[in-house]
């Protein structure tokens, strides 16, 4: 599977090695696949803004999230990116893009 994955944390691009890119792809893809009315992932964008608002766009369509899903996504993504090289201070915003 050919994929392109990009990550920015606090508006800083984070360089991803093969393992981290695959990990982010699989974990994020699994989270999105578990949400209601989602299908095959061709392109996915996940944004968490400075106010903690989570937006997921799957194949060009917005994915609605309830409070529980929002909190799970926010916590899981913050937990995955916090220890990465290049992430400084607390995670305030995240942009993750996956193209398969």
C-alpha positions in Angstrom: 0.0 0.0 0.0 1.4 3.4 -1.1 0.6 6.1 1.4 1.6 9.6 2.2 1.3 10.8 5.8 2.0 14.2 7.1 1.9 15.5 10.7 2.1 19.0 12.2 1.9 19.6 15.9 1.5 23.1 17.2 1.9 24.3 13.6 5.4 22.6 13.4 5.8 19.9 10.8 7.1 16.7 12.3 9.3 14.4 10.4 8.1 10.8 10.5 10.1 7.6 10.0 8.6 4.5 8.5 7.5 3.0 11.9 5.9 6.1 13.2 4.1 6.8 9.9 2.7 3.3 9.8 1.7 3.4 13.5 -0.2 6.7 13.0 -1.8 5.3 9.8 -3.0 2.1 11.5 -4.2 3.6 14.8 -5.9 6.6 13.3 -7.4 4.4 10.5 -8.8 2.0 13.1 -10.3 4.8 15.1 -12.0 6.3 12.1 -13.2 2.8 10.9 -14.9 2.3 14.2 -17.0 5.5 13.8 -20.5 5.3 12.4 -21.1 5.5 8.7 -17.4 5.5 7.6 -16.0 3.5 4.8 -12.7 2.8 3.1 -10.1 5.3 3.8 -8.6 6.9 0.6 -7.8 10.3 2.2 -8.2 11.3 5.8 -7.5 14.6 7.5 -7.8 14.9 11.2 -7.5 18.4 12.9 -7.4 19.3 16.5 -7.4 23.1 16.9 -6.1 25.3 19.8 -9.6 25.2 21.4 -9.7 21.3 21.4 -12.2 21.1 18.5 -11.7 17.9 16.6 -12.6 17.7 12.9 -12.3 14.6 10.8 -12.6 14.7 7.0 -12.8 11.3 5.3 -12.7 11.1 1.5 -13.8 14.7 1.3 -16.7 14.4 3.7 -16.9 15.6 7.3 -17.4 12.8 9.8 -19.7 13.8 12.7 -18.4 13.2 16.2 -20.3 13.2 19.4 -18.7 14.3 22.7 -17.3 10.8 23.6 -15.8 10.3 20.1 -14.2 13.7 20.2 -12.6 13.1 23.6 -11.3 9.7 22.6 -9.8 11.0 19.4 -8.3 14.0 21.0 -6.7 12.0 23.9 -5.5 9.2 21.7 -3.9 11.5 19.1 -2.3 13.7 21.8 -0.9 10.6 23.4 0.6 9.3 20.2 2.3 12.5 19.1 3.5 13.9 22.5 6.7 11.7 22.7 7.7 12.3 19.1 11.0 14.0 18.3 10.3 17.6 17.4 7.2 18.0 19.5 7.8 20.7 22.0 5.7 21.5 25.1 2.0 20.6 25.5 0.1 19.5 22.4 -2.3 22.4 21.5 -3.0 21.6 17.9 -2.5 18.7 15.5 -3.0 18.2 11.8 -2.7 14.7 10.5 -3.2 13.9 6.8 -3.2 10.4 5.3 -3.5 9.7 1.6 -3.7 6.0 0.6 
